[in-house]
Amino acid sequence: LAQRLRQQLGASGTAGGAAVECVLRIELLEFTQVFSTPANSRAVLQASAILSDVRRQPVAERSFTIESPAASPDASGGVAALVAAGTELGQQLDGWLKLMSKEGTLKTCRYGLQ
């Protein structure tokens, strides 16, 4: 999931080799396949994102809860649903970071993904 998020956000640990001024830390709280019935399941992903400055002081925080239905109630369906939930998390993180940048919250902050 970390690798996928790095790819989606275009982060390789530092922004173009420059010193990292802020760090985006993502804490994965839940990443499971949940069965509501024996024939029906979904992926559940809960995460929190904390953007901290060089002094490790929080600049911004956000919680994410994503659910993705599984096409089938088995391991294959669960994996596909978890991949879809991870992709959705990346899209939501990207949108959140772009919004903060547009609002000026990030200013000159370059970030690395942890």
N, CA, C and O atoms as a GROMACS GRO file, in nm:
protein
  456
    1LEU      N    1   0.083  -0.119   0.000
    1LEU     CA    2   0.000   0.000   0.000
    1LEU      C    3   0.088   0.125   0.000
    1LEU      O    4   0.058   0.220  -0.072
    2ALA      N    5   0.195   0.126   0.080
    2ALA     CA    6   0.284   0.242   0.084
    2ALA      C    7   0.344   0.270  -0.054
    2ALA      O    8   0.349   0.385  -0.098
    3GLN      N    9   0.387   0.165  -0.122
    3GLN     CA   10   0.444   0.181  -0.257
    3GLN      C   11   0.340   0.239  -0.352
    3GLN      O   12   0.371   0.329  -0.430
    4ARG      N   13   0.221   0.189  -0.345
    4ARG     CA   14   0.113   0.236  -0.432
    4ARG      C   15   0.083   0.384  -0.406
    4ARG      O   16   0.064   0.462  -0.500
    5LEU      N   17   0.079   0.422  -0.278
    5LEU     CA   18   0.052   0.562  -0.244
    5LEU      C   19   0.164   0.653  -0.293
    5LEU      O   20   0.139   0.763  -0.341
    6ARG      N   21   0.288   0.607  -0.281
    6ARG     CA   22   0.401   0.685  -0.332
    6ARG      C   23   0.387   0.709  -0.483
    6ARG      O   24   0.411   0.819  -0.533
    7GLN      N   25   0.346   0.603  -0.554
    7GLN     CA   26   0.328   0.616  -0.698
    7GLN      C   27   0.216   0.713  -0.730
    7GLN      O   28   0.230   0.798  -0.818
    8GLN      N   29   0.105   0.701  -0.659
    8GLN     CA   30  -0.010   0.787  -0.686
    8GLN      C   31   0.019   0.933  -0.653
    8GLN      O   32  -0.024   1.023  -0.726
    9LEU      N   33   0.090   0.956  -0.546
    9LEU     CA   34   0.116   1.094  -0.502
    9LEU      C   35   0.240   1.153  -0.566
    9LEU      O   36   0.267   1.272  -0.552
   10GLY      N   37   0.315   1.070  -0.638
   10GLY     CA   38   0.434   1.118  -0.706
   10GLY      C   39   0.546   1.152  -0.610
   10GLY      O   40   0.631   1.236  -0.640
   11ALA      N   41   0.548   1.085  -0.494
   11ALA     CA   42   0.651   1.112  -0.393
   11ALA      C   43   0.749   0.996  -0.390
   11ALA      O   44   0.710   0.879  -0.397
   12SER      N   45   0.876   1.030  -0.382
   12SER     CA   46   0.977   0.926  -0.372
   12SER      C   47   1.056   0.940  -0.242
   12SER      O   48   1.170   0.896  -0.233
   13GLY      N   49   0.994   1.000  -0.143
   13GLY     CA   50   1.062   1.023  -0.016
   13GLY      C   51   1.104   1.166   0.000
   13GLY      O   52   1.095   1.222   0.110
   14THR      N   53   1.150   1.228  -0.107
   14THR     CA   54   1.180   1.372  -0.105
   14THR      C   55   1.132   1.431  -0.235
   14THR      O   56   1.114   1.362  -0.335
   15ALA      N   57   1.112   1.559  -0.233
   15ALA     CA   58   1.064   1.629  -0.352
   15ALA      C   59   1.183   1.667  -0.440
   15ALA      O   60   1.250   1.767  -0.412
   16GLY      N   61   1.209   1.591  -0.542
   16GLY     CA   62   1.315   1.622  -0.637
   16GLY      C   63   1.453   1.628  -0.576
   16GLY      O   64   1.538   1.704  -0.623
   17GLY      N   65   1.478   1.550  -0.471
   17GLY     CA   66   1.608   1.549  -0.409
   17GLY      C   67   1.630   1.664  -0.311
   17GLY      O   68   1.735   1.671  -0.248
   18ALA      N   69   1.533   1.754  -0.299
   18ALA     CA   70   1.547   1.867  -0.207
   18ALA      C   71   1.522   1.820  -0.064
   18ALA      O   72   1.465   1.713  -0.042
   19ALA      N   73   1.564   1.900   0.030
   19ALA     CA   74   1.541   1.868   0.171
   19ALA      C   75   1.392   1.864   0.198
   19ALA      O   76   1.317   1.949   0.149
   20VAL      N   77   1.349   1.769   0.276
   20VAL     CA   78   1.208   1.756   0.310
   20VAL      C   79   1.176   1.856   0.421
   20VAL      O   80   1.237   1.852   0.528
   21GLU      N   81   1.081   1.944   0.396
   21GLU     CA   82   1.039   2.042   0.494
   21GLU      C   83   0.921   1.991   0.576
   21GLU      O   84   0.907   2.028   0.692
   22CYS      N   85   0.839   1.908   0.517
   22CYS     CA   86   0.723   1.851   0.585
   22CYS      C   87   0.719   1.702   0.557
   22CYS      O   88   0.770   1.654   0.456
   23VAL      N   89   0.658   1.630   0.648
   23VAL     CA   90   0.646   1.485   0.633
   23VAL      C   91   0.498   1.448   0.639
   23VAL      O   92   0.426   1.490   0.730
   24LEU      N   93   0.454   1.370   0.541
   24LEU     CA   94   0.319   1.317   0.540
   24LEU      C   95   0.324   1.176   0.596
   24LEU      O   96   0.380   1.085   0.535
   25ARG      N   97   0.264   1.159   0.712
   25ARG     CA   98   0.262   1.028   0.776
   25ARG      C   99   0.120   0.972   0.768
   25ARG      O  100   0.023   1.039   0.803
   26ILE      N  101   0.111   0.850   0.721
   26ILE     CA  102  -0.019   0.785   0.708
   26ILE      C  103  -0.022   0.666   0.803
   26ILE      O  104   0.061   0.575   0.793
   27GLU      N  105  -0.117   0.668   0.894
   27GLU     CA  106  -0.134   0.559   0.988
   27GLU      C  107  -0.254   0.476   0.942
   27GLU      O  108  -0.366   0.526   0.935
   28LEU      N  109  -0.227   0.351   0.912
   28LEU     CA  110  -0.332   0.259   0.869
   28LEU      C  111  -0.396   0.198   0.992
   28LEU      O  112  -0.331   0.126   1.068
   29LEU      N  113  -0.523   0.227   1.014
   29LEU     CA  114  -0.594   0.180   1.132
   29LEU      C  115  -0.670   0.050   1.107
   29LEU      O  116  -0.682  -0.034   1.195
   30GLU      N  117  -0.721   0.036   0.985
   30GLU     CA  118  -0.791  -0.088   0.947
   30GLU      C  119  -0.776  -0.109   0.798
   30GLU      O  120  -0.783  -0.014   0.719
   31PHE      N  121  -0.754  -0.233   0.760
   31PHE     CA  122  -0.738  -0.271   0.619
   31PHE      C  123  -0.784  -0.416   0.610
   31PHE      O  124  -0.702  -0.507   0.608
   32THR      N  125  -0.916  -0.437   0.606
   32THR     CA  126  -0.972  -0.571   0.618
   32THR      C  127  -1.085  -0.597   0.520
   32THR      O  128  -1.144  -0.505   0.463
   33GLN      N  129  -1.112  -0.725   0.502
   33GLN     CA  130  -1.229  -0.769   0.427
   33GLN      C  131  -1.334  -0.806   0.531
   33GLN      O  132  -1.311  -0.891   0.616
   34VAL      N  133  -1.449  -0.740   0.523
   34VAL     CA  134  -1.556  -0.759   0.621
   34VAL      C  135  -1.675  -0.828   0.553
   34VAL      O  136  -1.717  -0.788   0.444
   35PHE      N  137  -1.727  -0.931   0.618
   35PHE     CA  138  -1.842  -1.005   0.565
   35PHE      C  139  -1.968  -0.962   0.638
   35PHE      O  140  -1.976  -0.975   0.760
   36SER      N  141  -2.067  -0.910   0.564
   36SER     CA  142  -2.196  -0.879   0.624
   36SER      C  143  -2.286  -1.002   0.622
   36SER      O  144  -2.373  -1.018   0.709
   37THR      N  145  -2.266  -1.088   0.523
   37THR     CA  146  -2.331  -1.219   0.516
   37THR      C  147  -2.226  -1.314   0.456
   37THR      O  148  -2.125  -1.268   0.405
   38PRO      N  149  -2.249  -1.445   0.462
   38PRO     CA  150  -2.151  -1.537   0.402
   38PRO      C  151  -2.130  -1.514   0.252
   38PRO      O  152  -2.027  -1.554   0.198
   39ALA      N  153  -2.226  -1.452   0.185
   39ALA     CA  154  -2.214  -1.431   0.041
   39ALA      C  155  -2.186  -1.286   0.002
   39ALA      O  156  -2.187  -1.253  -0.117
   40ASN      N  157  -2.162  -1.200   0.101
   40ASN     CA  158  -2.146  -1.058   0.072
   40ASN      C  159  -2.034  -0.999   0.158
   40ASN      O  160  -2.038  -1.008   0.280
   41SER      N  161  -1.933  -0.938   0.092
   41SER     CA  162  -1.823  -0.878   0.167
   41SER      C  163  -1.781  -0.746   0.105
   41SER      O  164  -1.821  -0.711  -0.007
   42ARG      N  165  -1.700  -0.674   0.180
   42ARG     CA  166  -1.648  -0.545   0.135
   42ARG      C  167  -1.513  -0.521   0.200
   42ARG      O  168  -1.482  -0.578   0.304
   43ALA      N  169  -1.434  -0.437   0.138
   43ALA     CA  170  -1.307  -0.394   0.197
   43ALA      C  171  -1.335  -0.271   0.282
   43ALA      O  172  -1.413  -0.184   0.244
   44VAL      N  173  -1.269  -0.265   0.397
   44VAL     CA  174  -1.279  -0.148   0.484
   44VAL      C  175  -1.137  -0.097   0.509
   44VAL      O  176  -1.050  -0.172   0.554
   45LEU      N  177  -1.116   0.030   0.479
   45LEU     CA  178  -0.987   0.093   0.500
   45LEU      C  179  -1.010   0.218   0.585
   45LEU      O  180  -1.088   0.306   0.547
   46GLN      N  181  -0.943   0.224   0.698
   46GLN     CA  182  -0.947   0.343   0.782
   46GLN      C  183  -0.803   0.388   0.802
   46GLN      O  184  -0.715   0.308   0.834
   47ALA      N  185  -0.780   0.516   0.784
   47ALA     CA  186  -0.646   0.571   0.796
   47ALA      C  187  -0.653   0.714   0.846
   47ALA      O  188  -0.754   0.782   0.831
   48SER      N  189  -0.543   0.757   0.905
   48SER     CA  190  -0.531   0.898   0.940
   48SER      C  191  -0.403   0.949   0.874
   48SER      O  192  -0.302   0.880   0.866
   49ALA      N  193  -0.411   1.072   0.827
   49ALA     CA  194  -0.297   1.137   0.763
   49ALA      C  195  -0.260   1.259   0.846
   49ALA      O  196  -0.345   1.339   0.884
   50ILE      N  197  -0.131   1.270   0.875
   50ILE     CA  198  -0.081   1.382   0.952
   50ILE      C  199   0.035   1.444   0.874
   50ILE      O  200   0.134   1.378   0.844
   51LEU      N  201   0.020   1.570   0.843
   51LEU     CA  202   0.127   1.643   0.776
   51LEU      C  203   0.197   1.727   0.882
   51LEU      O  204   0.136   1.815   0.943
   52SER      N  205   0.326   1.700   0.904
   52SER     CA  206   0.403   1.767   1.008
   52SER      C  207   0.516   1.848   0.947
   52SER      O  208   0.570   1.812   0.842
   53ASP      N  209   0.553   1.957   1.015
   53ASP     CA  210   0.664   2.038   0.968
   53ASP      C  211   0.796   1.978   1.016
   53ASP      O  212   0.798   1.872   1.078
   54VAL      N  213   0.905   2.047   0.986
   54VAL     CA  214   1.039   1.996   1.017
   54VAL      C  215   1.058   1.975   1.168
   54VAL      O  216   1.141   1.893   1.208
   55ARG      N  217   0.982   2.048   1.251
   55ARG     CA  218   0.990   2.030   1.396
   55ARG      C  219   0.893   1.924   1.446
   55ARG      O  220   0.874   1.909   1.567
   56ARG      N  221   0.831   1.850   1.354
   56ARG     CA  222   0.734   1.745   1.384
   56ARG      C  223   0.605   1.800   1.445
   56ARG      O  224   0.532   1.728   1.514
   57GLN      N  225   0.579   1.928   1.420
   57GLN     CA  226   0.455   1.989   1.465
   57GLN      C  227   0.350   1.970   1.356
   57GLN      O  228   0.377   1.997   1.239
   58PRO      N  229   0.230   1.923   1.392
   58PRO     CA  230   0.126   1.901   1.290
   58PRO      C  231   0.087   2.030   1.218
   58PRO      O  232   0.061   2.133   1.280
   59VAL      N  233   0.084   2.021   1.086
   59VAL     CA  234   0.038   2.130   1.001
   59VAL      C  235  -0.109   2.106   0.966
   59VAL      O  236  -0.189   2.200   0.963
   60ALA      N  237  -0.143   1.980   0.941
   60ALA     CA  238  -0.280   1.942   0.906
   60ALA      C  239  -0.300   1.794   0.936
   60ALA      O  240  -0.205   1.715   0.931
   61GLU      N  241  -0.424   1.758   0.967
   61GLU     CA  242  -0.459   1.619   0.993
   61GLU      C  243  -0.594   1.589   0.930
   61GLU      O  244  -0.679   1.677   0.918
   62ARG      N  245  -0.611   1.464   0.890
   62ARG     CA  246  -0.739   1.422   0.834
   62ARG      C  247  -0.755   1.272   0.851
   62ARG      O  248  -0.659   1.196   0.839
   63SER      N  249  -0.876   1.230   0.878
   63SER     CA  250  -0.909   1.087   0.886
   63SER      C  251  -0.982   1.046   0.759
   63SER      O  252  -1.054   1.124   0.698
   64PHE      N  253  -0.961   0.921   0.720
   64PHE     CA  254  -1.024   0.866   0.600
   64PHE      C  255  -1.090   0.734   0.635
   64PHE      O  256  -1.031   0.652   0.706
   65THR      N  257  -1.210   0.712   0.586
   65THR     CA  258  -1.278   0.583   0.595
   65THR      C  259  -1.330   0.552   0.456
   65THR      O  260  -1.408   0.628   0.399
   66ILE      N  261  -1.286   0.440   0.402
   66ILE     CA  262  -1.323   0.402   0.266
   66ILE      C  263  -1.374   0.259   0.269
   66ILE      O  264  -1.313   0.171   0.329
   67GLU      N  265  -1.486   0.237   0.203
   67GLU     CA  266  -1.540   0.102   0.188
   67GLU      C  267  -1.556   0.074   0.040
   67GLU      O  268  -1.601   0.160  -0.037
   68SER      N  269  -1.519  -0.046   0.001
   68SER     CA  270  -1.527  -0.087  -0.139
   68SER      C  271  -1.590  -0.226  -0.146
   68SER      O  272  -1.537  -0.319  -0.084
   69PRO      N  273  -1.700  -0.243  -0.219
   69PRO     CA  274  -1.763  -0.376  -0.226
   69PRO      C  275  -1.675  -0.477  -0.298
   69PRO      O  276  -1.606  -0.443  -0.395
   70ALA      N  277  -1.679  -0.600  -0.251
   70ALA     CA  278  -1.606  -0.709  -0.316
   70ALA      C  279  -1.696  -0.772  -0.421
   70ALA      O  280  -1.815  -0.793  -0.398
   71ALA      N  281  -1.638  -0.803  -0.536
   71ALA     CA  282  -1.715  -0.866  -0.644
   71ALA      C  283  -1.755  -1.009  -0.609
   71ALA      O  284  -1.855  -1.061  -0.658
   72SER      N  285  -1.674  -1.072  -0.522
   72SER     CA  286  -1.704  -1.209  -0.479
   72SER      C  287  -1.660  -1.224  -0.333
   72SER      O  288  -1.564  -1.159  -0.290
   73PRO      N  289  -1.729  -1.309  -0.257
   73PRO     CA  290  -1.698  -1.323  -0.114
   73PRO      C  291  -1.585  -1.423  -0.087
   73PRO      O  292  -1.600  -1.515  -0.007
   74ASP      N  293  -1.473  -1.403  -0.154
   74ASP     CA  294  -1.359  -1.492  -0.136
   74ASP      C  295  -1.231  -1.409  -0.134
   74ASP      O  296  -1.236  -1.286  -0.140
   75ALA      N  297  -1.117  -1.474  -0.125
   75ALA     CA  298  -0.989  -1.404  -0.116
   75ALA      C  299  -0.966  -1.316  -0.239
   75ALA      O  300  -0.921  -1.203  -0.226
   76SER      N  301  -0.997  -1.366  -0.356
   76SER     CA  302  -0.977  -1.291  -0.480
   76SER      C  303  -1.061  -1.162  -0.481
   76SER      O  304  -1.012  -1.055  -0.515
   77GLY      N  305  -1.187  -1.176  -0.444
   77GLY     CA  306  -1.275  -1.059  -0.437
   77GLY      C  307  -1.228  -0.960  -0.331
   77GLY      O  308  -1.234  -0.839  -0.351
   78GLY      N  309  -1.180  -1.014  -0.218
   78GLY     CA  310  -1.131  -0.928  -0.110
   78GLY      C  311  -1.007  -0.851  -0.150
   78GLY      O  312  -0.996  -0.732  -0.121
   79VAL      N  313  -0.914  -0.917  -0.218
   79VAL     CA  314  -0.792  -0.850  -0.262
   79VAL      C  315  -0.826  -0.738  -0.361
   79VAL      O  316  -0.773  -0.627  -0.350
   80ALA      N  317  -0.913  -0.767  -0.456
   80ALA     CA  318  -0.951  -0.664  -0.554
   80ALA      C  319  -1.018  -0.545  -0.485
   80ALA      O  320  -0.992  -0.430  -0.521
   81ALA      N  321  -1.103  -0.572  -0.387
   81ALA     CA  322  -1.170  -0.464  -0.314
   81ALA      C  323  -1.070  -0.384  -0.232
   81ALA      O  324  -1.083  -0.262  -0.222
   82LEU      N  325  -0.972  -0.450  -0.171
   82LEU     CA  326  -0.870  -0.380  -0.093
   82LEU      C  327  -0.782  -0.294  -0.183
   82LEU      O  328  -0.744  -0.183  -0.145
   83VAL      N  329  -0.748  -0.344  -0.302
   83VAL     CA  330  -0.671  -0.265  -0.397
   83VAL      C  331  -0.750  -0.140  -0.438
   83VAL      O  332  -0.695  -0.030  -0.445
   84ALA      N  333  -0.880  -0.158  -0.463
   84ALA     CA  334  -0.965  -0.044  -0.500
   84ALA      C  335  -0.973   0.058  -0.387
   84ALA      O  336  -0.970   0.178  -0.411
   85ALA      N  337  -0.983   0.010  -0.263
   85ALA     CA  338  -0.987   0.100  -0.148
   85ALA      C  339  -0.855   0.176  -0.134
   85ALA      O  340  -0.856   0.296  -0.103
   86GLY      N  341  -0.743   0.109  -0.156
   86GLY     CA  342  -0.613   0.175  -0.150
   86GLY      C  343  -0.598   0.281  -0.258
   86GLY      O  344  -0.542   0.388  -0.232
   87THR      N  345  -0.647   0.252  -0.377
   87THR     CA  346  -0.644   0.349  -0.486
   87THR      C  347  -0.729   0.470  -0.451
   87THR      O  348  -0.689   0.584  -0.475
   88GLU      N  349  -0.846   0.446  -0.395
   88GLU     CA  350  -0.934   0.555  -0.353
   88GLU      C  351  -0.867   0.640  -0.245
   88GLU      O  352  -0.880   0.763  -0.247
   89LEU      N  353  -0.797   0.578  -0.152
   89LEU     CA  354  -0.724   0.653  -0.049
   89LEU      C  355  -0.622   0.746  -0.115
   89LEU      O  356  -0.611   0.863  -0.078
   90GLY      N  357  -0.548   0.695  -0.211
   90GLY     CA  358  -0.450   0.778  -0.282
   90GLY      C  359  -0.515   0.897  -0.350
   90GLY      O  360  -0.461   1.007  -0.347
   91GLN      N  361  -0.630   0.875  -0.412
   91GLN     CA  362  -0.701   0.983  -0.479
   91GLN      C  363  -0.750   1.087  -0.380
   91GLN      O  364  -0.741   1.208  -0.405
   92GLN      N  365  -0.801   1.041  -0.266
   92GLN     CA  366  -0.849   1.134  -0.164
   92GLN      C  367  -0.733   1.212  -0.101
   92GLN      O  368  -0.746   1.331  -0.075
   93LEU      N  369  -0.621   1.145  -0.076
   93LEU     CA  370  -0.503   1.214  -0.023
   93LEU      C  371  -0.455   1.320  -0.121
   93LEU      O  372  -0.425   1.433  -0.081
   94ASP      N  373  -0.446   1.285  -0.247
   94ASP     CA  374  -0.402   1.378  -0.349
   94ASP      C  375  -0.493   1.500  -0.354
   94ASP      O  376  -0.446   1.613  -0.360
   95GLY      N  377  -0.624   1.477  -0.350
   95GLY     CA  378  -0.719   1.588  -0.351
   95GLY      C  379  -0.704   1.677  -0.228
   95GLY      O  380  -0.713   1.799  -0.237
   96TRP      N  381  -0.682   1.614  -0.112
   96TRP     CA  382  -0.665   1.688   0.014
   96TRP      C  383  -0.540   1.775   0.007
   96TRP      O  384  -0.544   1.892   0.044
   97LEU      N  385  -0.428   1.717  -0.040
   97LEU     CA  386  -0.304   1.793  -0.050
   97LEU      C  387  -0.316   1.908  -0.150
   97LEU      O  388  -0.265   2.018  -0.125
   98LYS      N  389  -0.382   1.883  -0.263
   98LYS     CA  390  -0.402   1.989  -0.362
   98LYS      C  391  -0.488   2.101  -0.306
   98LYS      O  392  -0.460   2.219  -0.331
   99LEU      N  393  -0.592   2.066  -0.231
   99LEU     CA  394  -0.679   2.166  -0.171
   99LEU      C  395  -0.601   2.251  -0.070
   99LEU      O  396  -0.613   2.374  -0.069
  100MET      N  397  -0.520   2.186   0.013
  100MET     CA  398  -0.441   2.261   0.111
  100MET      C  399  -0.339   2.351   0.041
  100MET      O  400  -0.313   2.463   0.086
  101SER      N  401  -0.282   2.303  -0.068
  101SER     CA  402  -0.188   2.385  -0.144
  101SER      C  403  -0.258   2.506  -0.202
  101SER      O  404  -0.206   2.618  -0.197
  102LYS      N  405  -0.376   2.485  -0.258
  102LYS     CA  406  -0.454   2.593  -0.318
  102LYS      C  407  -0.493   2.697  -0.213
  102LYS      O  408  -0.494   2.817  -0.240
  103GLU      N  409  -0.526   2.649  -0.092
  103GLU     CA  410  -0.566   2.738   0.016
  103GLU      C  411  -0.446   2.808   0.081
  103GLU      O  412  -0.464   2.902   0.160
  104GLY      N  413  -0.324   2.764   0.048
  104GLY     CA  414  -0.205   2.825   0.103
  104GLY      C  415  -0.158   2.761   0.233
  104GLY      O  416  -0.062   2.809   0.294
  105THR      N  417  -0.222   2.654   0.275
  105THR     CA  418  -0.184   2.586   0.399
  105THR      C  419  -0.043   2.530   0.390
  105THR      O  420   0.031   2.531   0.489
  106LEU      N  421  -0.005   2.483   0.273
  106LEU     CA  422   0.126   2.420   0.257
  106LEU      C  423   0.237   2.520   0.227
  106LEU      O  424   0.354   2.492   0.251
  107LYS      N  425   0.200   2.634   0.175
  107LYS     CA  426   0.297   2.738   0.136
  107LYS      C  427   0.412   2.677   0.056
  107LYS      O  428   0.389   2.628  -0.054
  108THR      N  429   0.530   2.679   0.106
  108THR     CA  430   0.646   2.623   0.033
  108THR      C  431   0.679   2.484   0.079
  108THR      O  432   0.789   2.435   0.053
  109CYS      N  433   0.589   2.421   0.147
  109CYS     CA  434   0.613   2.290   0.206
  109CYS      C  435   0.628   2.183   0.098
  109CYS      O  436   0.536   2.160   0.019
  110ARG      N  437   0.744   2.118   0.097
  110ARG     CA  438   0.763   1.997   0.017
  110ARG      C  439   0.752   1.884   0.115
  110ARG      O  440   0.794   1.898   0.230
  111TYR      N  441   0.696   1.772   0.074
  111TYR     CA  442   0.674   1.665   0.170
  111TYR      C  443   0.725   1.532   0.119
  111TYR      O  444   0.734   1.509  -0.002
  112GLY      N  445   0.757   1.447   0.213
  112GLY     CA  446   0.793   1.309   0.186
  112GLY      C  447   0.687   1.219   0.247
  112GLY      O  448   0.620   1.258   0.343
  113LEU      N  449   0.670   1.102   0.194
  113LEU     CA  450   0.568   1.008   0.241
  113LEU      C  451   0.628   0.907   0.333
  113LEU      O  452   0.729   0.844   0.299
  114GLN      N  453   0.569   0.889   0.451
  114GLN     CA  454   0.613   0.787   0.545
  114GLN      C  455   0.503   0.687   0.566
  114GLN      O  456   0.519   0.592   0.642
   0.00000   0.00000   0.00000
